[in-house]
Amino acid sequence: MALINYLTQVQFDFGAISQLQAECERLNIRRPLLVTDAGVRAVGIVDQVLKQLADSGAVPIFDQTPPNPNEGAVRVAAALYRDSDCDGIIAVGGGSSIDLAKGVAVCGTHEGPLKQFAVIEGGMGRITSAVAPVIAIPTTAGTGSEVGRGAILILDDGRKVGVLSPYLIPRSAICDPELTFGLPPMLTAATGMDAIAHCMETFMSPLFNPPADGIALDGLRRGWAYIERATREPDNREARLNMMSASMQGAMAFQKGLGCVHSLSHSLGGINPRLHHGTLNAIFLPQVVAFNADAPGMRQDNKLARMAQAMDLDGPNAIIPALREMNVRLGLPLGLAKLDVDPALFPRIVEGALADHSHKTNPREASAEDYRQMLDASL
């Protein structure tokens, strides 16, 4: 049976940050913890957010979110949440800060270590309605975590896992494209390709969810049309608005599941947390599209043709070269070798990919040898 949920209330516009106090009042959040990272705080975005709150001086701030959020950071932030007697969380930043905030929303209100809430540990059923309410304010256009039901976090044992539950969907998302104006070009490109990968991979998933398919295709159309302009013209309002929408739409469609792109990037990102998730997705995406092309559901539903149409390409065969050419034009690495990924790691990457929750919703089941071939082609 298909489960179709769209639950986040989204404030989407230039200047939407002005609605923060009203959203806190709507959700009865009186003592929020603000979760962010040092970079977002350094450029003044946290100050902009705090100005919107009636009692900003009393807001505790956790600003040590790592680029790939981990269990240790969740523990520290959850302790701050409990010690400050907080009753909600405001997450400000990219997907890392929002995912960390979701981890805190669970661990700050539930007993036990983060590991027991991971999907691959059977943790979804352990997450209850006691989860702290989260208001998510994205400052990048990539993960769409502000409307997603899950968080990707690195456990103490090194595994990069999904913590998923309908209770983890932020209660409110404030999507203000103006907050992305200062995003550097390479981060714009990498996060933008992350959004595009989300739209494509969730559309390719075989699960039945027609609303998600429509949302993903429209998000792909927006992301593909505007990613170059957003990268080259960082203050272009139209480009920033459409990229933020593409990011949000990709995550709205997440409930269909993802696939081998994310199985690989989650696994490798857990092994080397310094690698950027969106960059890895951009590298793996052409190989995974090629692998999926012959899946029965892909052919039956004309999925390649429908994606090509959304990307304004001349037919399905143009998708894979177009993806590679886009990476070149954006200045992203062409392969894993450019990131100093040693092929000796491939067996560990394959092992992690096979265990990842995204592996199960790829339209074509991948074996260990299939993953190895995709890694070889991505080198």
Rosetta blueprint (number, residue, H / E / L):
1 M L
2 A L
3 L L
4 I L
5 N L
6 Y L
7 L L
8 T L
9 Q E
10 V E
11 Q E
12 F E
13 D L
14 F L
15 G L
16 A H
17 I H
18 S H
19 Q H
20 L H
21 Q H
22 A H
23 E H
24 C H
25 E H
26 R H
27 L L
28 N L
29 I L
30 R L
31 R L
32 P E
33 L E
34 L E
35 V E
36 T L
37 D L
38 A H
39 G H
40 V H
41 R H
42 A H
43 V L
44 G L
45 I H
46 V H
47 D H
48 Q H
49 V H
50 L H
51 K L
52 Q L
53 L L
54 A L
55 D L
56 S H
57 G H
58 A H
59 V L
60 P L
61 I E
62 F E
63 D L
64 Q L
65 T L
66 P L
67 P L
68 N L
69 P L
70 N E
71 E H
72 G H
73 A H
74 V H
75 R H
76 V H
77 A H
78 A H
79 A H
80 L H
81 Y H
82 R H
83 D H
84 S L
85 D L
86 C L
87 D L
88 G E
89 I E
90 I E
91 A E
92 V E
93 G E
94 G L
95 G H
96 S H
97 S H
98 I H
99 D H
100 L H
101 A H
102 K H
103 G H
104 V H
105 A H
106 V H
107 C H
108 G L
109 T L
110 H L
111 E L
112 G L
113 P L
114 L H
115 K H
116 Q H
117 F H
118 A L
119 V H
120 I H
121 E H
122 G L
123 G L
124 M H
125 G H
126 R H
127 I L
128 T L
129 S L
130 A L
131 V L
132 A L
133 P L
134 V E
135 I E
136 A E
137 I E
138 P E
139 T L
140 T L
141 A L
142 G L
143 T L
144 G L
145 S H
146 E H
147 V H
148 G L
149 R L
150 G E
151 A E
152 I E
153 L E
154 I E
155 L L
156 D L
157 D L
158 G L
159 R L
160 K E
161 V E
162 G E
163 V E
164 L E
165 S L
166 P H
167 Y H
168 L H
169 I L
170 P L
171 R L
172 S E
173 A E
174 I E
175 C E
176 D L
177 P H
178 E H
179 L H
180 T H
181 F L
182 G L
183 L L
184 P L
185 P H
186 M H
187 L H
188 T H
189 A H
190 A H
191 T H
192 G H
193 M H
194 D H
195 A H
196 I H
197 A H
198 H H
199 C H
200 M H
201 E H
202 T H
203 F H
204 M H
205 S L
206 P L
207 L L
208 F L
209 N L
210 P H
211 P H
212 A H
213 D H
214 G H
215 I H
216 A H
217 L H
218 D H
219 G H
220 L H
221 R H
222 R H
223 G H
224 W H
225 A H
226 Y H
227 I H
228 E H
229 R H
230 A H
231 T H
232 R H
233 E L
234 P L
235 D L
236 N L
237 R H
238 E H
239 A H
240 R H
241 L H
242 N H
243 M H
244 M H
245 S H
246 A H
247 S H
248 M H
249 Q H
250 G H
251 A H
252 M H
253 A H
254 F H
255 Q H
256 K H
257 G L
258 L L
259 G L
260 C H
261 V H
262 H H
263 S H
264 L H
265 S H
266 H H
267 S H
268 L H
269 G H
270 G H
271 I H
272 N L
273 P L
274 R L
275 L L
276 H L
277 H H
278 G H
279 T H
280 L H
281 N H
282 A H
283 I H
284 F H
285 L H
286 P H
287 Q H
288 V H
289 V H
290 A H
291 F H
292 N H
293 A L
294 D L
295 A L
296 P H
297 G H
298 M H
299 R H
300 Q H
301 D L
302 N L
303 K H
304 L H
305 A H
306 R H
307 M H
308 A H
309 Q H
310 A H
311 M L
312 D L
313 L L
314 D L
315 G L
316 P H
317 N H
318 A H
319 I H
320 I H
321 P H
322 A H
323 L H
324 R H
325 E H
326 M H
327 N H
328 V H
329 R H
330 L H
331 G L
332 L L
333 P L
334 L L
335 G L
336 L H
337 A H
338 K H
339 L H
340 D L
341 V L
342 D L
343 P H
344 A H
345 L H
346 F H
347 P H
348 R H
349 I H
350 V H
351 E H
352 G H
353 A H
354 L H
355 A H
356 D L
357 H H
358 S H
359 H H
360 K H
361 T H
362 N L
363 P L
364 R L
365 E L
366 A L
367 S L
368 A H
369 E H
370 D H
371 Y H
372 R H
373 Q H
374 M H
375 L H
376 D H
377 A H
378 S H
379 L L
